[in-house]
Amino acid sequence: MGGSRAAQLLARRLVSAGAFTPRSAQARFGRGDVTVVVPVRDRPTQLERLLSALGDLDCIVVDDASCDAGATKEIAERHGARFVGLTINCGPAGARNAGVALVEHAVVAFVDSDCVPRAGWLEPLLGQFDDPVVGAVAPRIVPADPGGAGVLQRYEGARSSLDRGPNEGPVRPGSPIPYVPSAALLVRLDVATGTHLFDPKLRGGEDVDLVWRLVDAGWDIRYVPSSTVEHDRTATLGCYLARRTFYGSTAGPLALRHPEAMAPIHVSAWSLGVWLLALTRRPLLSWVTLAASITILANRLQGLVRDPVAVAFRIAGGGTFRSALPALSGVARTWSPALVLGLLSRRTRKAAALTLVVPALRDWVMDRETLDPLRYIALHVADDLAYGIGVWVASARSRTLIPLLPRVSWRSRVWSSQALRQVLDGRRGGP
């Protein structure tokens, strides 16, 4: 029994960590166990399109004080959806909460009115709820017609902040998929512990807050890109940049609720030291610092691995180099307003330009079929600047520096012997 219990615990840890995802031959929940909640405001044409795509699913349309709520009500009732009309605009969080209050089924699916689920989108998501620890599941959200001829449309098709990519995995802060948007999201109704599922005080970032609160409560959140939902493209560059600024403005309120998750970059003290010394043109001290981190970690690994120096070099040395570009991207995105100002000074112009351009160039290499490098980099820098302005404004309003400062870990490279032994035991199949 003890061995069986240990195997169960190991399997639970592997599934929650995303090492593998169990597949159910026959899902416990079906279409009849789902209620779709659609928050909407002044989008009658898009609502009509969405309800047609949802077909026979049980739907609740929550009108968030539209200018013509009567038109919304007529469309909802014509498609057999229940209608909830709010007289005061309370934002997406409040509108979704109003819909959840009427849900009686086991699963609630939130779908925004400017989205259209593709055929077969629901079944891959429902199968995930056979795992009783899964609290929410998200599909992949892609721009409608991402291959459009416009420059902005092609850029957005490659860099949409709603699209979390092609790889399935767990959702949690600090992971490759740190959050998922609520433009399309399935949630187990059991996760609601009060009258409000979403925080009604948040006018933006309420989806990120919900996901992180569920993770903190012990629920697993999964991202399943085999299920796809299309989202309307942004019409103009001004609208796109305004949306990016709005997304950045959610950083302040989120930082007050989830301070550890909102740092622009997470970096070890050793890596930070190596980078700073290199940037200040002290290459010798930079290499000495890196060698010191490898040496200290190798001493900790003595007796735990066959070749402690090689392992320490991969962990400390490789980690420092691999994390440099992602960290630079975080700096460029968050500190872009200061970097743009730095272009005005001869002393800082070169460093500021490199910090802005290098992350954009790296992303262009990954998305090179989208646009030529000149236009791609220009849009990328404008994208970062718009988001960064939002972050700075939000930080000032919330009176916090958390979204602007890196989170420095003093133990990410130099582990304790006990922690290393636990990790190695776990890799050998121990509990």
Contacts in CASP RR format, 6 or more apart in sequence:
PFRMAT RR
TARGET T0000
AUTHOR 0000-0000-0000
METHOD contacts of the structure
MODEL  1
MGGSRAAQLLARRLVSAGAFTPRSAQARFGRGDVTVVVPVRDRPTQLERL
LSALGDLDCIVVDDASCDAGATKEIAERHGARFVGLTINCGPAGARNAGV
ALVEHAVVAFVDSDCVPRAGWLEPLLGQFDDPVVGAVAPRIVPADPGGAG
VLQRYEGARSSLDRGPNEGPVRPGSPIPYVPSAALLVRLDVATGTHLFDP
KLRGGEDVDLVWRLVDAGWDIRYVPSSTVEHDRTATLGCYLARRTFYGST
AGPLALRHPEAMAPIHVSAWSLGVWLLALTRRPLLSWVTLAASITILANR
LQGLVRDPVAVAFRIAGGGTFRSALPALSGVARTWSPALVLGLLSRRTRK
AAALTLVVPALRDWVMDRETLDPLRYIALHVADDLAYGIGVWVASARSRT
LIPLLPRVSWRSRVWSSQALRQVLDGRRGGP
5 431 0 8 1.000
6 430 0 8 1.000
6 431 0 8 1.000
9 431 0 8 1.000
10 426 0 8 1.000
10 429 0 8 1.000
10 430 0 8 1.000
10 431 0 8 1.000
12 133 0 8 1.000
14 20 0 8 1.000
15 21 0 8 1.000
15 22 0 8 1.000
15 131 0 8 1.000
15 220 0 8 1.000
16 133 0 8 1.000
16 170 0 8 1.000
16 220 0 8 1.000
17 170 0 8 1.000
18 169 0 8 1.000
18 170 0 8 1.000
21 128 0 8 1.000
21 168 0 8 1.000
21 169 0 8 1.000
21 222 0 8 1.000
22 130 0 8 1.000
22 131 0 8 1.000
24 127 0 8 1.000
24 130 0 8 1.000
27 123 0 8 1.000
27 126 0 8 1.000
27 127 0 8 1.000
27 129 0 8 1.000
27 130 0 8 1.000
28 127 0 8 1.000
28 129 0 8 1.000
28 130 0 8 1.000
29 106 0 8 1.000
29 107 0 8 1.000
29 126 0 8 1.000
29 127 0 8 1.000
29 129 0 8 1.000
30 122 0 8 1.000
30 123 0 8 1.000
30 126 0 8 1.000
31 56 0 8 1.000
31 57 0 8 1.000
31 122 0 8 1.000
32 57 0 8 1.000
32 58 0 8 1.000
32 105 0 8 1.000
33 105 0 8 1.000
33 106 0 8 1.000
33 107 0 8 1.000
33 126 0 8 1.000
34 57 0 8 1.000
34 58 0 8 1.000
34 105 0 8 1.000
34 107 0 8 1.000
34 108 0 8 1.000
34 109 0 8 1.000
34 122 0 8 1.000
34 126 0 8 1.000
34 186 0 8 1.000
35 57 0 8 1.000
35 58 0 8 1.000
35 59 0 8 1.000
35 60 0 8 1.000
35 102 0 8 1.000
35 103 0 8 1.000
35 104 0 8 1.000
35 105 0 8 1.000
35 107 0 8 1.000
35 108 0 8 1.000
35 109 0 8 1.000
36 54 0 8 1.000
36 57 0 8 1.000
36 58 0 8 1.000
36 59 0 8 1.000
36 60 0 8 1.000
36 108 0 8 1.000
36 109 0 8 1.000
36 110 0 8 1.000
36 111 0 8 1.000
37 59 0 8 1.000
37 60 0 8 1.000
37 62 0 8 1.000
37 96 0 8 1.000
37 99 0 8 1.000
37 100 0 8 1.000
37 103 0 8 1.000
37 108 0 8 1.000
37 109 0 8 1.000
37 110 0 8 1.000
37 111 0 8 1.000
38 47 0 8 1.000
38 50 0 8 1.000
38 51 0 8 1.000
38 59 0 8 1.000
38 60 0 8 1.000
38 61 0 8 1.000
38 62 0 8 1.000
38 81 0 8 1.000
38 110 0 8 1.000
38 111 0 8 1.000
38 112 0 8 1.000
38 113 0 8 1.000
39 62 0 8 1.000
39 64 0 8 1.000
39 91 0 8 1.000
39 92 0 8 1.000
39 94 0 8 1.000
39 95 0 8 1.000
39 96 0 8 1.000
39 110 0 8 1.000
39 112 0 8 1.000
39 113 0 8 1.000
40 46 0 8 1.000
40 47 0 8 1.000
40 61 0 8 1.000
40 62 0 8 1.000
40 63 0 8 1.000
40 64 0 8 1.000
40 66 0 8 1.000
40 72 0 8 1.000
40 95 0 8 1.000
40 112 0 8 1.000
40 113 0 8 1.000
41 63 0 8 1.000
41 64 0 8 1.000
41 65 0 8 1.000
41 66 0 8 1.000
41 89 0 8 1.000
41 91 0 8 1.000
41 95 0 8 1.000
42 66 0 8 1.000
42 67 0 8 1.000
42 68 0 8 1.000
43 113 0 8 1.000
43 114 0 8 1.000
44 68 0 8 1.000
44 71 0 8 1.000
44 72 0 8 1.000
44 75 0 8 1.000
46 113 0 8 1.000
46 114 0 8 1.000
46 232 0 8 1.000
47 61 0 8 1.000
47 72 0 8 1.000
47 75 0 8 1.000
47 76 0 8 1.000
47 113 0 8 1.000
48 75 0 8 1.000
48 79 0 8 1.000
49 116 0 8 1.000
50 111 0 8 1.000
50 113 0 8 1.000
50 115 0 8 1.000
50 116 0 8 1.000
51 59 0 8 1.000
51 61 0 8 1.000
51 75 0 8 1.000
51 76 0 8 1.000
51 79 0 8 1.000
51 81 0 8 1.000
52 79 0 8 1.000
53 116 0 8 1.000
53 117 0 8 1.000
54 79 0 8 1.000
54 111 0 8 1.000
54 117 0 8 1.000
55 79 0 8 1.000
57 109 0 8 1.000
57 122 0 8 1.000
58 105 0 8 1.000
59 76 0 8 1.000
59 79 0 8 1.000
59 80 0 8 1.000
59 81 0 8 1.000
59 82 0 8 1.000
60 81 0 8 1.000
60 82 0 8 1.000
60 83 0 8 1.000
60 84 0 8 1.000
60 99 0 8 1.000
60 102 0 8 1.000
60 103 0 8 1.000
61 72 0 8 1.000
61 75 0 8 1.000
61 76 0 8 1.000
61 81 0 8 1.000
61 82 0 8 1.000
61 83 0 8 1.000
61 84 0 8 1.000
62 84 0 8 1.000
62 85 0 8 1.000
62 86 0 8 1.000
62 95 0 8 1.000
62 96 0 8 1.000
62 98 0 8 1.000
62 99 0 8 1.000
63 69 0 8 1.000
63 72 0 8 1.000
63 73 0 8 1.000
63 76 0 8 1.000
63 83 0 8 1.000
63 84 0 8 1.000
63 85 0 8 1.000
63 86 0 8 1.000
64 86 0 8 1.000
64 89 0 8 1.000
64 90 0 8 1.000
64 91 0 8 1.000
64 92 0 8 1.000
64 94 0 8 1.000
64 95 0 8 1.000
65 85 0 8 1.000
65 86 0 8 1.000
65 87 0 8 1.000
65 88 0 8 1.000
65 89 0 8 1.000
65 90 0 8 1.000
66 72 0 8 1.000
69 85 0 8 1.000
72 83 0 8 1.000
72 85 0 8 1.000
73 83 0 8 1.000
73 85 0 8 1.000
76 82 0 8 1.000
76 83 0 8 1.000
77 83 0 8 1.000
82 102 0 8 1.000
84 98 0 8 1.000
84 99 0 8 1.000
84 102 0 8 1.000
86 95 0 8 1.000
86 98 0 8 1.000
90 98 0 8 1.000
90 200 0 8 1.000
91 200 0 8 1.000
91 203 0 8 1.000
92 112 0 8 1.000
92 182 0 8 1.000
92 198 0 8 1.000
92 203 0 8 1.000
92 204 0 8 1.000
92 206 0 8 1.000
93 196 0 8 1.000
93 198 0 8 1.000
93 199 0 8 1.000
93 200 0 8 1.000
93 201 0 8 1.000
93 202 0 8 1.000
93 203 0 8 1.000
93 204 0 8 1.000
93 206 0 8 1.000
94 196 0 8 1.000
94 198 0 8 1.000
94 200 0 8 1.000
96 110 0 8 1.000
96 182 0 8 1.000
96 197 0 8 1.000
96 198 0 8 1.000
97 195 0 8 1.000
97 196 0 8 1.000
97 197 0 8 1.000
97 198 0 8 1.000
97 200 0 8 1.000
100 108 0 8 1.000
100 189 0 8 1.000
100 192 0 8 1.000
100 197 0 8 1.000
101 195 0 8 1.000
103 189 0 8 1.000
105 189 0 8 1.000
106 129 0 8 1.000
106 188 0 8 1.000
106 189 0 8 1.000
106 190 0 8 1.000
107 126 0 8 1.000
107 129 0 8 1.000
107 186 0 8 1.000
107 187 0 8 1.000
107 188 0 8 1.000
107 189 0 8 1.000
108 186 0 8 1.000
108 187 0 8 1.000
108 189 0 8 1.000
109 122 0 8 1.000
109 184 0 8 1.000
109 185 0 8 1.000
109 186 0 8 1.000
109 187 0 8 1.000
110 182 0 8 1.000
110 183 0 8 1.000
110 184 0 8 1.000
110 185 0 8 1.000
110 186 0 8 1.000
110 187 0 8 1.000
111 117 0 8 1.000
111 183 0 8 1.000
111 184 0 8 1.000
111 229 0 8 1.000
112 182 0 8 1.000
112 183 0 8 1.000
112 184 0 8 1.000
112 231 0 8 1.000
114 183 0 8 1.000
114 231 0 8 1.000
114 232 0 8 1.000
115 141 0 8 1.000
115 183 0 8 1.000
115 184 0 8 1.000
115 229 0 8 1.000
115 230 0 8 1.000
115 231 0 8 1.000
115 232 0 8 1.000
116 144 0 8 1.000
116 229 0 8 1.000
116 230 0 8 1.000
117 139 0 8 1.000
117 184 0 8 1.000
117 228 0 8 1.000
117 229 0 8 1.000
117 230 0 8 1.000
118 228 0 8 1.000
118 229 0 8 1.000
118 230 0 8 1.000
120 227 0 8 1.000
121 139 0 8 1.000
121 227 0 8 1.000
121 228 0 8 1.000
121 229 0 8 1.000
122 227 0 8 1.000
123 227 0 8 1.000
124 139 0 8 1.000
124 224 0 8 1.000
124 226 0 8 1.000
124 227 0 8 1.000
125 137 0 8 1.000
125 138 0 8 1.000
125 139 0 8 1.000
125 186 0 8 1.000
125 224 0 8 1.000
125 227 0 8 1.000
126 186 0 8 1.000
128 134 0 8 1.000
128 137 0 8 1.000
128 222 0 8 1.000
128 224 0 8 1.000
129 135 0 8 1.000
129 137 0 8 1.000
129 186 0 8 1.000
129 188 0 8 1.000
131 220 0 8 1.000
133 218 0 8 1.000
133 219 0 8 1.000
133 220 0 8 1.000
134 188 0 8 1.000
134 219 0 8 1.000
134 220 0 8 1.000
134 221 0 8 1.000
134 222 0 8 1.000
135 187 0 8 1.000
135 188 0 8 1.000
135 190 0 8 1.000
135 191 0 8 1.000
135 214 0 8 1.000
135 219 0 8 1.000
135 220 0 8 1.000
135 221 0 8 1.000
136 171 0 8 1.000
136 180 0 8 1.000
136 185 0 8 1.000
136 186 0 8 1.000
136 187 0 8 1.000
136 188 0 8 1.000
136 191 0 8 1.000
136 210 0 8 1.000
136 211 0 8 1.000
136 214 0 8 1.000
136 219 0 8 1.000
136 221 0 8 1.000
136 222 0 8 1.000
137 185 0 8 1.000
137 186 0 8 1.000
137 221 0 8 1.000
137 222 0 8 1.000
137 223 0 8 1.000
137 224 0 8 1.000
138 164 0 8 1.000
138 171 0 8 1.000
138 180 0 8 1.000
138 181 0 8 1.000
138 184 0 8 1.000
138 185 0 8 1.000
138 186 0 8 1.000
138 221 0 8 1.000
138 222 0 8 1.000
138 223 0 8 1.000
138 224 0 8 1.000
139 184 0 8 1.000
139 224 0 8 1.000
139 225 0 8 1.000
139 227 0 8 1.000
139 228 0 8 1.000
139 229 0 8 1.000
140 163 0 8 1.000
140 164 0 8 1.000
140 165 0 8 1.000
140 166 0 8 1.000
140 223 0 8 1.000
140 224 0 8 1.000
140 225 0 8 1.000
140 226 0 8 1.000
140 227 0 8 1.000
140 228 0 8 1.000
140 229 0 8 1.000
141 160 0 8 1.000
141 162 0 8 1.000
141 163 0 8 1.000
141 164 0 8 1.000
141 181 0 8 1.000
141 183 0 8 1.000
141 184 0 8 1.000
141 228 0 8 1.000
141 229 0 8 1.000
141 230 0 8 1.000
141 231 0 8 1.000
142 157 0 8 1.000
142 160 0 8 1.000
142 163 0 8 1.000
142 228 0 8 1.000
142 229 0 8 1.000
142 230 0 8 1.000
142 231 0 8 1.000
143 153 0 8 1.000
143 156 0 8 1.000
143 157 0 8 1.000
143 160 0 8 1.000
143 163 0 8 1.000
143 230 0 8 1.000
143 231 0 8 1.000
143 232 0 8 1.000
143 233 0 8 1.000
144 230 0 8 1.000
144 231 0 8 1.000
144 232 0 8 1.000
144 233 0 8 1.000
145 153 0 8 1.000
145 233 0 8 1.000
146 153 0 8 1.000
146 154 0 8 1.000
146 156 0 8 1.000
146 157 0 8 1.000
146 158 0 8 1.000
146 160 0 8 1.000
146 233 0 8 1.000
147 153 0 8 1.000
147 154 0 8 1.000
147 157 0 8 1.000
148 154 0 8 1.000
151 371 0 8 1.000
151 375 0 8 1.000
151 379 0 8 1.000
152 234 0 8 1.000
152 236 0 8 1.000
152 237 0 8 1.000
152 240 0 8 1.000
152 379 0 8 1.000
153 233 0 8 1.000
154 370 0 8 1.000
154 371 0 8 1.000
155 370 0 8 1.000
155 371 0 8 1.000
155 375 0 8 1.000
155 376 0 8 1.000
155 379 0 8 1.000
155 380 0 8 1.000
156 233 0 8 1.000
156 234 0 8 1.000
156 240 0 8 1.000
157 163 0 8 1.000
157 233 0 8 1.000
157 370 0 8 1.000
158 367 0 8 1.000
158 370 0 8 1.000
159 363 0 8 1.000
159 367 0 8 1.000
159 380 0 8 1.000
159 383 0 8 1.000
160 231 0 8 1.000
161 181 0 8 1.000
161 244 0 8 1.000
161 247 0 8 1.000
162 181 0 8 1.000
162 183 0 8 1.000
162 231 0 8 1.000
164 177 0 8 1.000
164 180 0 8 1.000
164 223 0 8 1.000
164 225 0 8 1.000
165 225 0 8 1.000
166 225 0 8 1.000
167 176 0 8 1.000
167 177 0 8 1.000
167 225 0 8 1.000
168 222 0 8 1.000
168 223 0 8 1.000
168 224 0 8 1.000
168 225 0 8 1.000
168 226 0 8 1.000
169 176 0 8 1.000
169 177 0 8 1.000
169 222 0 8 1.000
169 223 0 8 1.000
170 177 0 8 1.000
170 220 0 8 1.000
170 221 0 8 1.000
170 222 0 8 1.000
170 223 0 8 1.000
171 177 0 8 1.000
171 178 0 8 1.000
171 179 0 8 1.000
171 180 0 8 1.000
171 211 0 8 1.000
171 215 0 8 1.000
171 221 0 8 1.000
171 222 0 8 1.000
171 223 0 8 1.000
172 178 0 8 1.000
172 212 0 8 1.000
172 215 0 8 1.000
172 221 0 8 1.000
173 179 0 8 1.000
173 212 0 8 1.000
173 215 0 8 1.000
173 258 0 8 1.000
173 260 0 8 1.000
173 261 0 8 1.000
174 261 0 8 1.000
174 266 0 8 1.000
177 223 0 8 1.000
178 261 0 8 1.000
179 207 0 8 1.000
179 208 0 8 1.000
179 211 0 8 1.000
179 212 0 8 1.000
180 207 0 8 1.000
180 211 0 8 1.000
180 221 0 8 1.000
180 223 0 8 1.000
181 207 0 8 1.000
182 198 0 8 1.000
182 206 0 8 1.000
182 207 0 8 1.000
182 210 0 8 1.000
183 207 0 8 1.000
183 229 0 8 1.000
183 231 0 8 1.000
184 229 0 8 1.000
185 207 0 8 1.000
187 197 0 8 1.000
187 210 0 8 1.000
191 197 0 8 1.000
191 214 0 8 1.000
191 217 0 8 1.000
191 219 0 8 1.000
197 210 0 8 1.000
198 206 0 8 1.000
198 207 0 8 1.000
198 209 0 8 1.000
198 210 0 8 1.000
199 206 0 8 1.000
199 209 0 8 1.000
199 210 0 8 1.000
199 257 0 8 1.000
201 253 0 8 1.000
202 209 0 8 1.000
202 250 0 8 1.000
202 253 0 8 1.000
204 246 0 8 1.000
204 249 0 8 1.000
204 250 0 8 1.000
204 253 0 8 1.000
205 247 0 8 1.000
205 250 0 8 1.000
205 253 0 8 1.000
205 254 0 8 1.000
208 250 0 8 1.000
208 254 0 8 1.000
209 254 0 8 1.000
209 257 0 8 1.000
209 258 0 8 1.000
211 221 0 8 1.000
212 257 0 8 1.000
212 258 0 8 1.000
212 261 0 8 1.000
214 221 0 8 1.000
215 221 0 8 1.000
234 240 0 8 1.000
234 243 0 8 1.000
237 382 0 8 1.000
240 383 0 8 1.000
241 382 0 8 1.000
241 383 0 8 1.000
241 386 0 8 1.000
242 386 0 8 1.000
244 383 0 8 1.000
244 386 0 8 1.000
244 387 0 8 1.000
245 386 0 8 1.000
245 387 0 8 1.000
245 388 0 8 1.000
245 389 0 8 1.000
245 390 0 8 1.000
245 393 0 8 1.000
246 390 0 8 1.000
247 387 0 8 1.000
247 390 0 8 1.000
248 387 0 8 1.000
248 388 0 8 1.000
248 389 0 8 1.000
248 390 0 8 1.000
248 391 0 8 1.000
248 394 0 8 1.000
249 390 0 8 1.000
249 391 0 8 1.000
249 393 0 8 1.000
249 394 0 8 1.000
250 394 0 8 1.000
251 262 0 8 1.000
251 390 0 8 1.000
251 391 0 8 1.000
251 394 0 8 1.000
251 395 0 8 1.000
251 403 0 8 1.000
252 262 0 8 1.000
252 391 0 8 1.000
252 394 0 8 1.000
252 395 0 8 1.000
252 397 0 8 1.000
252 398 0 8 1.000
252 400 0 8 1.000
252 402 0 8 1.000
252 403 0 8 1.000
253 394 0 8 1.000
253 398 0 8 1.000
254 261 0 8 1.000
254 262 0 8 1.000
254 403 0 8 1.000
255 262 0 8 1.000
255 395 0 8 1.000
255 398 0 8 1.000
255 400 0 8 1.000
255 402 0 8 1.000
255 403 0 8 1.000
256 398 0 8 1.000
256 400 0 8 1.000
256 402 0 8 1.000
259 402 0 8 1.000
260 407 0 8 1.000
262 402 0 8 1.000
262 403 0 8 1.000
263 402 0 8 1.000
263 403 0 8 1.000
263 405 0 8 1.000
263 406 0 8 1.000
263 407 0 8 1.000
264 330 0 8 1.000
264 331 0 8 1.000
264 333 0 8 1.000
264 334 0 8 1.000
264 335 0 8 1.000
264 403 0 8 1.000
264 404 0 8 1.000
264 405 0 8 1.000
264 406 0 8 1.000
265 326 0 8 1.000
265 327 0 8 1.000
265 330 0 8 1.000
265 331 0 8 1.000
265 406 0 8 1.000
265 407 0 8 1.000
266 406 0 8 1.000
266 407 0 8 1.000
266 409 0 8 1.000
267 323 0 8 1.000
267 327 0 8 1.000
267 406 0 8 1.000
267 407 0 8 1.000
267 408 0 8 1.000
267 409 0 8 1.000
268 320 0 8 1.000
268 408 0 8 1.000
268 409 0 8 1.000
268 410 0 8 1.000
268 412 0 8 1.000
268 413 0 8 1.000
269 408 0 8 1.000
269 409 0 8 1.000
269 410 0 8 1.000
269 413 0 8 1.000
270 289 0 8 1.000
270 290 0 8 1.000
270 292 0 8 1.000
270 293 0 8 1.000
270 316 0 8 1.000
270 320 0 8 1.000
270 412 0 8 1.000
270 413 0 8 1.000
270 414 0 8 1.000
271 319 0 8 1.000
271 320 0 8 1.000
271 323 0 8 1.000
271 324 0 8 1.000
271 327 0 8 1.000
271 413 0 8 1.000
272 406 0 8 1.000
272 408 0 8 1.000
273 286 0 8 1.000
273 289 0 8 1.000
274 286 0 8 1.000
274 289 0 8 1.000
274 290 0 8 1.000
274 293 0 8 1.000
274 320 0 8 1.000
275 286 0 8 1.000
275 320 0 8 1.000
275 324 0 8 1.000
275 327 0 8 1.000
277 283 0 8 1.000
277 285 0 8 1.000
277 286 0 8 1.000
277 289 0 8 1.000
278 286 0 8 1.000
279 351 0 8 1.000
290 316 0 8 1.000
290 317 0 8 1.000
290 320 0 8 1.000
293 316 0 8 1.000
293 317 0 8 1.000
293 320 0 8 1.000
293 413 0 8 1.000
293 414 0 8 1.000
294 309 0 8 1.000
294 312 0 8 1.000
294 313 0 8 1.000
294 316 0 8 1.000
294 317 0 8 1.000
295 312 0 8 1.000
296 414 0 8 1.000
297 312 0 8 1.000
297 315 0 8 1.000
297 316 0 8 1.000
297 413 0 8 1.000
297 414 0 8 1.000
297 415 0 8 1.000
298 308 0 8 1.000
298 309 0 8 1.000
298 311 0 8 1.000
298 312 0 8 1.000
298 313 0 8 1.000
299 308 0 8 1.000
300 312 0 8 1.000
300 414 0 8 1.000
300 415 0 8 1.000
300 416 0 8 1.000
300 417 0 8 1.000
300 420 0 8 1.000
301 308 0 8 1.000
301 311 0 8 1.000
301 312 0 8 1.000
301 420 0 8 1.000
302 308 0 8 1.000
304 417 0 8 1.000
304 420 0 8 1.000
304 421 0 8 1.000
304 424 0 8 1.000
305 311 0 8 1.000
305 424 0 8 1.000
315 413 0 8 1.000
316 413 0 8 1.000
325 358 0 8 1.000
325 359 0 8 1.000
325 362 0 8 1.000
327 406 0 8 1.000
328 355 0 8 1.000
328 358 0 8 1.000
328 359 0 8 1.000
329 359 0 8 1.000
329 362 0 8 1.000
329 363 0 8 1.000
330 359 0 8 1.000
331 355 0 8 1.000
332 339 0 8 1.000
332 355 0 8 1.000
332 356 0 8 1.000
332 358 0 8 1.000
332 359 0 8 1.000
332 360 0 8 1.000
332 384 0 8 1.000
333 359 0 8 1.000
333 384 0 8 1.000
333 387 0 8 1.000
333 388 0 8 1.000
334 387 0 8 1.000
334 388 0 8 1.000
334 391 0 8 1.000
334 403 0 8 1.000
334 404 0 8 1.000
335 355 0 8 1.000
335 388 0 8 1.000
335 404 0 8 1.000
336 356 0 8 1.000
336 381 0 8 1.000
336 384 0 8 1.000
336 385 0 8 1.000
336 387 0 8 1.000
336 388 0 8 1.000
336 389 0 8 1.000
337 385 0 8 1.000
337 388 0 8 1.000
337 389 0 8 1.000
337 392 0 8 1.000
339 352 0 8 1.000
339 355 0 8 1.000
339 356 0 8 1.000
340 352 0 8 1.000
340 356 0 8 1.000
340 385 0 8 1.000
342 348 0 8 1.000
342 349 0 8 1.000
342 352 0 8 1.000
343 349 0 8 1.000
343 352 0 8 1.000
343 353 0 8 1.000
356 381 0 8 1.000
356 384 0 8 1.000
357 377 0 8 1.000
357 381 0 8 1.000
359 380 0 8 1.000
359 384 0 8 1.000
360 376 0 8 1.000
360 377 0 8 1.000
360 380 0 8 1.000
360 381 0 8 1.000
360 384 0 8 1.000
361 373 0 8 1.000
361 377 0 8 1.000
363 376 0 8 1.000
363 380 0 8 1.000
364 370 0 8 1.000
364 371 0 8 1.000
364 373 0 8 1.000
364 376 0 8 1.000
364 377 0 8 1.000
364 380 0 8 1.000
367 376 0 8 1.000
370 376 0 8 1.000
371 379 0 8 1.000
391 403 0 8 1.000
391 404 0 8 1.000
392 404 0 8 1.000
394 403 0 8 1.000
395 401 0 8 1.000
395 402 0 8 1.000
395 403 0 8 1.000
395 404 0 8 1.000
415 423 0 8 1.000
END
